[in-house]
Amino acid sequence: MDRRLACLLLLFLASAAPAAAQLPERVERNSPTPVWLPRGAFLGTFLKGGAVVPQVRVQWEGTLIQERIDAFAFILEGGGGYAVGKPDNAGPRENLHLVQLYEFTAQGGFGYRGDWKSGWHAGAQVLAGPIHYGAKYEVLAPEKRTAGIVEGRLQLGHSVGPFVLGGAVGYGELFGVSRRSNALQYLGGLSLGLFADWR
C-alpha cells in the first residue's frame, strides 16, 4: 500500500473518532401509553368575531424521527366545544344575537417536538381536517354545515415527571365553506390554552 495513502487513511480515522464520539445519541422515549391511546391533550379557547369557544382536544402521536433533542411526529387530533361568549353581531346586517354555536373537528398532520435536558420543551404543529359546526340565531334559520379547517399551533412547556405541561397559542382558518354561512365569522381564529404531552 502506498505510504501516503496509508497516512491519509490513518489521519482520516484519527479525525473521525472524536467526531463520532460527539454525535448525539438517539433517545428512545418510553410513553406510558401505547400508540393507539391518546398521548396529548389541549384545553383552550378560540376567539373570533366576538365569539368565545372553549374546546377540549385529545391527540394521538406517533414519532417518525427521534433524535437526541428533536422529534418529528405524525399527529391525529379530535375534539370540539360550545361557545360561552355569544355576540350580538350575527346575520347579514350584524344586528342579531348568536344563540348557540358548537363545533367538532378531527384533524391530522405533522409536528415538531423538542425536549431539552434541562426539562424545557418547545413544539409546533400544522393539522388539517373536517370541521362540523352548527349555529342558532335570533330570527334567522339555524344552520349545520361541514367544512375544512387548517390549524397551526406553537407550544412551550416543561417536563413534570413523564408529562410535559405548558401553554400553547395557535390560529385556525376554514376552507371550503359556503359564503352563505353566517357562522363563518366566528369559526377558527386565535387559540390560547394549556397542553399536556406524554408522548
C-alpha positions in Angstrom: 0.0 0.0 0.0 1.2 3.5 -0.8 2.6 5.1 2.3 0.9 8.4 1.5 -2.5 6.6 1.2 -1.9 4.7 4.5 -1.0 8.0 6.3 -4.2 9.7 4.8 -6.4 6.8 5.9 -4.8 6.9 9.4 -5.3 10.7 9.6 -9.0 10.3 8.5 -9.7 7.6 11.1 -8.0 9.6 13.8 -10.1 12.7 13.0 -13.3 10.7 12.6 -13.0 9.0 16.0 -13.6 12.1 18.2 -16.2 13.4 15.7 -18.1 10.2 16.1 -17.8 10.4 19.8 -19.5 13.8 19.7 -22.5 12.6 17.6 -25.7 12.9 19.6 -27.2 9.6 20.5 -30.8 8.9 19.7 -33.0 8.7 22.7 -35.8 6.1 22.8 -38.8 7.7 24.6 -41.0 5.3 26.6 -44.6 6.7 26.6 -46.8 5.5 29.5 -49.5 4.7 26.9 -49.4 2.6 23.7 -49.6 4.4 20.4 -53.4 3.7 19.9 -54.3 5.6 23.1 -54.2 9.4 23.4 -50.7 10.9 24.1 -51.6 14.5 24.4 -54.4 17.0 25.2 -55.2 20.6 24.6 -57.6 22.7 26.7 -58.0 26.1 25.2 -60.3 28.8 23.9 -60.8 30.0 20.3 -61.6 33.7 19.8 -63.0 35.2 16.7 -65.6 37.8 15.8 -66.6 38.3 19.4 -67.3 34.6 20.0 -65.5 32.7 22.8 -65.4 29.0 22.2 -63.7 26.8 24.8 -62.5 23.5 23.3 -61.1 20.2 24.5 -58.8 18.3 22.1 -57.1 14.9 22.5 -54.1 13.8 20.4 -52.6 10.6 19.2 -48.9 11.0 18.4 -46.6 8.6 16.6 -42.9 9.5 16.5 -41.5 9.3 13.0 -38.0 10.5 13.6 -36.4 10.8 17.1 -33.0 12.5 17.7 -31.4 13.5 20.9 -33.5 16.6 21.3 -35.6 16.9 18.2 -38.5 14.7 17.2 -40.8 14.7 14.1 -44.2 13.2 14.8 -47.4 12.3 13.0 -50.4 13.7 14.9 -54.1 12.9 14.9 -56.3 15.3 16.9 -60.0 15.4 17.7 -62.4 17.3 19.9 -64.6 20.4 20.0 -66.7 22.7 22.2 -69.6 25.1 22.6 -69.5 28.9 22.7 -69.8 30.6 26.0 -69.4 34.1 24.6 -72.1 34.7 22.1 -72.0 38.2 20.4 -74.8 40.3 19.1 -73.4 40.9 15.6 -74.8 37.9 13.7 -76.6 38.0 10.4 -76.1 39.9 7.2 -76.8 43.2 9.0 -74.7 42.2 12.0 -77.5 43.1 14.4 -78.8 39.7 15.7 -77.9 37.7 18.7 -76.0 34.4 18.4 -78.0 32.0 20.5 -75.8 28.9 20.1 -72.6 27.8 18.4 -70.8 24.5 18.5 -68.0 22.9 16.5 -66.3 19.5 16.4 -63.3 18.5 14.3 -60.9 15.6 13.5 -57.6 16.5 12.1 -54.3 15.0 11.0 -50.8 16.4 10.3 -47.3 16.7 11.4 -45.5 18.3 14.3 -42.1 19.1 15.8 -41.3 18.3 19.4 -38.0 19.5 21.1 -37.1 18.2 24.6 -34.0 19.6 26.2 -32.0 18.0 29.1 -33.0 21.0 31.3 -36.6 19.9 31.0 -37.8 22.6 28.7 -40.0 21.7 25.8 -40.9 23.5 22.6 -43.2 22.3 19.8 -45.1 23.3 16.7 -47.7 21.5 14.6 -49.8 22.0 11.5 -53.0 20.0 11.2 -55.9 19.9 8.8 -59.3 18.1 8.6 -63.0 18.4 8.5 -65.0 20.6 11.0 -68.7 20.1 11.7 -70.4 23.1 13.2 -73.9 24.4 14.0 -75.4 27.7 15.0 -78.7 29.2 16.1 -79.7 32.8 15.8 -82.5 35.2 16.6 -84.9 35.3 13.7 -82.5 33.6 11.2 -82.9 29.9 10.4 -80.4 27.6 12.3 -77.5 26.1 10.3 -75.5 22.9 10.4 -72.6 22.6 8.0 -69.3 20.8 7.4 -66.2 22.4 6.0 -62.4 22.1 6.2 -60.0 23.7 8.6 -56.3 24.2 8.9 -54.7 24.9 12.3 -51.2 25.8 13.4 -50.1 25.8 17.0 -47.0 26.6 18.9 -46.3 25.3 22.4 -43.8 25.9 25.2 -43.6 24.0 28.4 -41.6 22.0 30.9 -41.4 18.3 31.9 -43.1 17.2 35.1 -42.3 13.5 35.6 -43.4 11.6 32.5 -45.5 14.6 31.3 -44.8 17.9 29.6 -47.1 20.7 30.7 -47.3 24.2 29.3 -49.0 26.9 27.2 -50.0 27.0 23.6 -51.0 29.6 21.0 -52.3 29.0 17.5 -54.6 30.1 14.7 -57.2 28.3 12.6 -58.6 29.1 9.2 -61.6 27.5 7.4 -61.8 26.5 3.8 -64.4 25.0 1.5 -67.2 26.7 3.5 -70.3 28.3 2.0 -70.2 32.0 1.8 -73.9 32.0 2.9 -72.9 30.7 6.3 -73.5 33.3 9.0 -71.3 31.4 11.4 -68.1 31.8 9.3 -67.1 34.9 11.1 -66.9 33.0 14.4 -65.1 29.8 13.4 -61.3 29.3 13.7 -59.3 32.3 14.7 -56.9 32.8 17.6 -56.5 29.9 20.1 -55.0 30.2 23.6 -54.7 27.4 26.1 -52.8 24.7 28.0 -51.4 21.5 26.8 -50.2 18.2 28.2 -47.9 15.8 26.3 -47.0 12.3 27.5 -45.6 11.1 24.2 
